[in-house]
Amino acid sequence: MSNARAKSINEKLYRPLKDGKEYDALMPFSDCSSLKLAEGDTKVAIENMAYWSKEYRHHTSRLAETFTNKGLKSTCDAVHQFLYWHFQYKIDGIKQNLCSPACAWFKRKDGIDCKSFSIIGSTILENLGIYHYFRRVKTAPNEGYSHVYVIVPINQKQPQKLSDGYYVIDGTLPYTQEPISYKQDDVFMDVKEASLPIYGLAGISSENKQNTFLGNPVKDALLNGVATFINLGIQGLLNELMGCDDADYEFPVVKLRVERDLKAPLLKKIADLDDAIKWGNRRRIQHLFNEIFKNFDLGIAHLRNETAYSQRDECIAQTLAITLKYIEKLKEGLDSFYTNFTQSFARYKIDEFSKTSTTTDRTMYFVVGQSENPINAEYRFIVIRQEESKYGIDPILPFGKEGETFEFTSNKWLLENIQHLKNNYKDGREANYKAEVLPLIEKVGNLRKDAHLGGETLYLFEQPTQREMYKVWLKYDTNYTDYLKEEAQSLRTANELAMRDYQDRLTKEIEKDKSVKKRKALKKNLAIGAVAFTGFLVVKNK
């Protein structure tokens, strides 16, 4: 952009600012050493913006308190008004200036650009627990992305459902209507990311240990094992990566996306898988394993291909090679868990197949972008058929065989369970069991009548009722608890040992990589020192 055009835009968007002294005490001091510089258009900036927002959200923690106790729309309007009337606009040229909120407050009268406006707004929303997006847009058909602002989904319970509408926070403009654009690109800011330890990273609390489900012989191995080695492997990868000058491979960008688009969704799937195993939801288990297989098999195939043919930049080639090594280690651990799962739960009949798809179909981030030189590759796909319970009774109403009506399946299941209680206890408890479980059967029946429900949706809707069914069964079949204890012990031990062995091997690999990295850094520093010393001698001899 020419200096004349930039000056013209700045003059048009100039406004007399409010004093703002009441906010001085709420903002930390900054000498703008937290100013981020990058070269390129907003493509390089938007991922760095997300990283910068997370890094410096504490700057507006006290300021955000002034926006509490308002409805969502009122909050968005108030944040917009604050940005517009307290920060001067100054367009950037080629250099992309990303200010922390404290730096922006320091520079506010001189002016900040749209990216820094968006970062401040984002940090305020993060501190308020409001989901939002950074949106970059093309404002003309023949130009690149040139403007960034924040949008806030109206549906905060399903924030990725933008079809319900959203509010716009663009501090460069006096109004809240979205500017006309020809193309849009969004980065979602998940305000729940900070609470990821609930997925097992911090271990199991004493309360959770007391409530551990007795019929889940891999639960402890899953939470303490899989989540731990995922965290370990990701940290090992980030420790070894150095980052490159290329916009897509800058370390802050890679770090943010690895943590947000690989570690977070993977840990979420592991937590969901743990829950599905816990409640014996066969279809849910199948779906989650298939999601993990598809992402890792396609992701590794893509990484291998890019690593083999990436000659355009030595730094990028090295970054991809390091990433491939660690992702393959993570895959080994996940495969080890899956193998132990199949061996531990012999009652599941699992058929394995392979499918072919393009690497753009994966949803997780493996450093090489999904759309970069996509290829076709194979991935694993499993089908888990109806399990055969060694105990002979299913505490949760099954889906039934193909062709069976819901009435037939539920009546058959209920009669079998009632007969089991009658034969084993002979105290009439089956009548109370029937009275408690019938309303739950009716709930499930009403859900399954909705033909549009299926897969993920049906599982999520049925899950609370399934849990209630299980609790009712545990209440009346006291022998079942003893059976679960006996079944769980040997299987839990086997899985824990397998996970522990994998963690030990991965830890040794990471320590080895750290040593190699330190030796390389030492050699580099010694070389620099030698050159500097030679220079000193030359000067001295003169």
N, C-alpha and C positions, 0 to 999 in steps of 0.2 A: 504494500500500500504506500502511495506517495505521501510525503510529508504534508503537502498541501491538502490532500483529501483527509488525512488524519486530523489536521488542524481544523478543517471545516466541520467534521463530525463532533470534535470536542467542543467547539463553540456552540453548536446547535443544542448539545445536551448539557451545557453548563447550567447550574442552578445555584442560587445563594444558599449556603448550608445553614442549618440550625446550630446553635452554640454547642450543645451536647456535653456541657460540663458535668451534668448529672451522671454521665456514663464513665467519666474519667477514672473514678475509683473502682469501677467494675472491670476495667481492662488492664491486663498486665503491661508493663513497659516493654518496648522492643526497640532495638536499634536497627531492625530489619536485617539482622544476620540470618534470619529465617526466610529470606527472600529466595525463591527458587527460580533459576533461570534455565530455559531449555530452548532449543532451536527447532523451528518448524511451525506448522499450523496447529489448530486445536486437536488434531489427532494425537500428537505427542502430549498435549496438555491434559486432556480429559482424564486419563488414567492417573496421572500425577496429581490431579486435583482431588480425586477420591482418596488417594494416599495422604495428601496434605491435610484434608479435612479430618481424617481419623487421627493423624499425628498431632494436630493442634486444636482439637475440639475443646480441650480444657481451657483454652483462652476465653471462651464465651460461656463458661459454666455459670458464672455469677450473673452475667448479662442475660442469659436465657431465663432466669427467674423472673425478670420483668415482663415476660410474655406468657406466664402461666395463668391458669384460671380463665381461659378464653376457649371458645369453640374453635374447631379446626379452621374454618374460613376466617374468623376474626384474627386468629393467630397468624395465618399466612398474610393477611392484609397488614397487620401490625409490623411483621418482619419486613415486608416490602417497603412500607413507609419509613421505617427506621433506616434501611439501607439507602433509599433514595435521598432522604433529607440530611444524612450525616456523612456521606461519602461523595466526593467529587468524581466525575467520570473522566478518565483519560485513556484513550485507545492506545494499545500497544502496536508496535510495528512487527518486525520479524521475530524479535525476542519475546518469549512468552514468560511474563512475570507472574509468578504465583506467590502472593503474599499470605503469610499467616494472619489470622484475625488481629493479633496485636500489632503486627507490622502495618496492616491496612489502616488501623486506627491512627497510628503514628503518621502515615502518609495521606490521611483522608482529605486534607485540604488541597494537597498537591494533585491528587487524583489516582485512582486505581482502575483497572480494566474489568471487563465482564467476568473473567475467570475468578479474580479475587473477590468480586461482589458475590459470586456463587459460592465460593468457599466459606465466606462468613455466614451466609444464609444457611448453608448446609450444617455448619457446626452448631448453630443455634437450634436447628431442627433435631439434630442428633441428641443434644442435651435435653430436649423436650420429649425424646422418644418417638418422633414422628418420621415415618417412612417417607422417602423422597428419591428423586432422580436428578442427576446432572443430565441436561439435554443440550447437545450441540446441533446446530442447524446450518444448512446452506440457505442463504437468503436470495441467491440468484442461480439460475440453471447452469451457468457456465463458470461458476466460481467454486472454490473449496469451502470447507466448513469455516465459518467466520464469526460465529456468535455462540455463547454458552449462557444458560440460565438454569433455574431450578424449577421442577414441577413436583407437586405434592398430590398423590392419589387421594380422592375423596373416600374411597373404600380402604380404610387403614387395616381392616381385618384381612383383606385380600389385596395387598398393595400392588401386586403385579397385574391386577385387573384394571388397566387404565380405561377400559371401555365404560366404566362407571363415572368417568370424568376426573378432572384434576384441576388444582389451582396453580397459577403461574406466579413465581417470584423472580422478577427481573429488575434488579436494583438500578439498572442503567436507564430505565424508562419510568415516566410518571404514572403509567396506567398498568393494570394487571391483565390485560388481554394478551394472548399469545401472538407474537409477531408472525406475519405470513412467511412461510418457508417452503422450500422445494424438496428438502430431504432432512430427516431427523435421525439421530443416533443417541441412545440413552445408556446411562450407567446407573444401576440401582444401588442405593445406599441403605444397607440393612442395619437398622439401629439395634438389632438383637445380636449382632456379631460378637459383641463384647461378652456375651453370656455363654460362649461355646463350651466352657468346662462342664456344663450339664450333660454333654454327650460323652462323658467318661474321661476327659483329659485329666481331671483332678482326682480320679479314683472314685470309690464309692463311699458315701458318708455312712456313719454308724447307723443312722436311721434306715437308709436304703439296704444295708446289710441285713438288718433285722427283717426287712420285708422281702428279701430275695426269694424269688419264686422257686419252689422246691423241684418243680418239674422241668427246669431248664438247666441241663447239665453243662451247657456251654456259656451260661450267662456271665459268670465271673471271668472266664477266659476271654469273652467278647469285650466286656468293658475294660478290664485291666490289661488285656493282651492286645487286641486289634487296635483300639483307640490309642494305646500307648505307642505301638510301633508306627502307626500313621503319624502321630505327632513327632516321634523320634526321626522318622525318615524325612519328613518335610523340613524339620529344623536342620538336619544334616545337609539337605539340598541347598537351603538358603545360606548356610554357613560357607559352603564352598563356592557358590556363584559370586562373581565379581561385578557383573553388569557390563553392558556395551553402550556405545554412543548411539546406536540405532534406536529410533523412537520406541519400537516394540520390545526392545531388549534392555532398556534402562533398568537398573536394579530396583528402584522404587516401584516401577510398573510391574515387573515380574513378581516382586515380593507381595504386593497388594493382590494381584490376580491369583497367585498360588494359594494364598491364605483365604481369599474370598471365593474363588471359583474352582478350587480343587479341594483344599483341606476342609473347608466348611461344609460343602455339599456331601463330601465323602463321609465325614463324621456324622452328618445328619442321616445318611442312608444306613450307616452302621447302627446308629441309635434306633432307627425304625426297624432294622433287621432284628436287633435284640428284642424289641417289643413284639415283633411278629413271631419269633421263636418262643418267646415267653408265653404267648397266648395260643400257640399252636396253629397260627393262621397260615395254612399251606400255600394258598394263592399269593398272599402277600410276600412270603419268603421267596417264592419262585420269582416274582416280579423284581424284588430288590437285588437278588443275586444276578439276574439277567441285566439289570441296569449297570451294576458294577462291572460285569464281564464285558458288556458292550463298550463302556467308556474306556476301560483299561486296554482291551485288545485293540480297539481302533486307535486309541491314543498312542500306544507303543508302536504300532505299525507305522503311524504317521511320523513319530519321532525318529524311528529307524531310517525311514526314507529320507527325511530332511537332513539327518545327520550324515548320511552317506553321500548326499548330493549337494550339501551346503558348502560351496567353495567361495561364496561372495565375500565372506568376512571371517577371519580367523577367530575373532572373539565370539561371534555367533555360533560358529561350528563347535567351539569348545563348550559354550553354554548348553547347546543341545546335547552334546556327548555326556556332560555331567548330569543333565536332567534325565537322560535315558537311563543312565546307570541307577539313579535313585528310584525312578519310577518302576524299573524292572525289579528292584529290591522290594518295593511296596507290593507289587503284583505277586511276588513269591510268597510274601506273608499272607496276603488275601487268599491265594490259592491253597496255602497250607491250612488256613482256617476252614475253607470250603471242604477240603478233603477230610479233615477231622469231623466236620459237621455230618458229612455223608456216612462216615463210619460210626459215629456216635448215635445217630438217629436211624438205625436200621429199619425202622418202621416206615420210613419214607421210601417210595420207589421213584428213583430219579433217572430219567432218560436224558442223555446229552446229545446235542446236535450242533451244527455250525451253520451260520448264515453269512451272507456277504452284504456289505453296505459301504457307502462312501464315508470318509472320515469326517465330513461335515455333520454327520448325524450324531456325533458325540456331543455331550453337553458340558463336560468338565474341561478344565484348562490344563494343558500339558506343555506350557511355554510356547510351543509352536501353535500358531493360531489355527482354528478350525478351517478357515477359508483359504489358508495359505497352501498352495499347491496340493489340493486334496487328491487322495487316491482311493481306490477300492481295496477293501481288506476283509478278512474273515473275522468273526467273533463268535464266542461260545453262546449257546442258548440251551437252557434246561427246561424240562417239564417235570414237575413233581406230582406224581399221581397220588390218589387217595391213600393215606397212610393206614397201616394195619396196627392197631393198638395191641400191645402185648397184654394189657390189662383187660381188653375186651369191651371196654365202655368208652364212649366219647363224651366228655362233660359238656362240650359245646356243640350246638346244632350244626351239622354239616350241610354242605350245599346240595348233596344228593347226586345220584347218577343222572346222566343225560337221559331225558325223556320222562323222568319222575316229576310229578307235581309237588309243589311245596307241601300240600296237605298230606300226601303220602309219606314224604321224607320226614316231616316233623312228627306225625303220628307214630311211625315206626320207631323213630329215635326215642320218643317219650315213653312208649310202652317198654322198650328194652331197658331203659334206665330205671323205670318204676319196678320192673320185675327183678332187676339186680338188687335194688334196695330191699325189696320184700324177701328175697332169698337169703340175703346175707345178714339182716338185722332182726327181722321178725318182731318189730316193735311198733309197726304202723307209721314209721317216719315217711314212707313213700307218699302218703296222702298230703302231708305238709309240703314235701318237695314239689309235688304236682301243683299245688295251689300257688306256690311262689314262682314256678317257672312258666306257667301258662301265659301270664301277661307279657313275659319276655319273648315267648314264641310269637305272640301276636305282633309285637313291635317289629321283630325280624321279618315276619310275613308281610307287613305293610311296606317295609323298605324294598323287599324283593319284588313286589308287584310293580314297582316303578321300573319299567323296562329300560329307561335311559341310564339307570345306575349300573355301574359295572367297574371291575378292576379297582383302581385307587379309590374312587368315590364310594363304592359300595363298602369297601373295607373301613373307610373313615366313618361312615354313618353307622355301621354295625358294631364297630369296636367297643363302645361303651356297653352295649347290650350283651355282647359276647362275654365281657368281663364279669358282668353281673351273673350270667349263667354259670360261669366257672366258680364264682364265690358261693353261689347257692349249692353247687355240687360238693364243694369242699366241706360245706357246713353239714351235709347229711351223710356223705360217704367218708367216714373217718379212716377207714382202712386204706383209702386211696392215697392219703398223705404219707403213710408208712411205705407204700409201694414206690412212691416218687422219691423218697429219701434213699432207698436202696438202689434204685436205678441210676440216680444222679451221681453217687459218690465216685465210682470208678471212671465214669465218662468225664466228669469234671476234672479229675486229676490228669487224665490223658491229654485233654485239651489244654490245660494250664501248662503242662510240661512242654507241649509242642510250641505254644506261644512264647514261653519263657526262653526256649532254645533259639527261636528266631530272633527275639529281641537281643539276646547276647551276641549273636553273629552280626546283627546290624550295628550294634554299638561298637564292636571291634572295627567294622568297616569304616564307620564315621571317624573314630579315633585315628585310624590309619590315614584317612583323607586329610584330617587336620594337620597331622605331622608332615605330610607331603606339602601341604599349602604353606606351612610355616617355613619349611626348608627353601621353597621357591622364593618366598618373601625375603628370607635372610640373604639368599644369593643376590637378589635384586638390590637390596639395601647395601650389601658389601660392594657390589659393582658401582653403585652410585657414589658410595663413600670413597672408593678407589679413584674414581674420576675427579671427585672434588679435591682429594688430597693431592693428586697430580697437578691440578690447577693451582693449588696453594704453592707447591714447589716452584712452578713456573713463575708465578708472581714474585716469590721470594728471591729467585735467582736474578730477576730483572733489577 
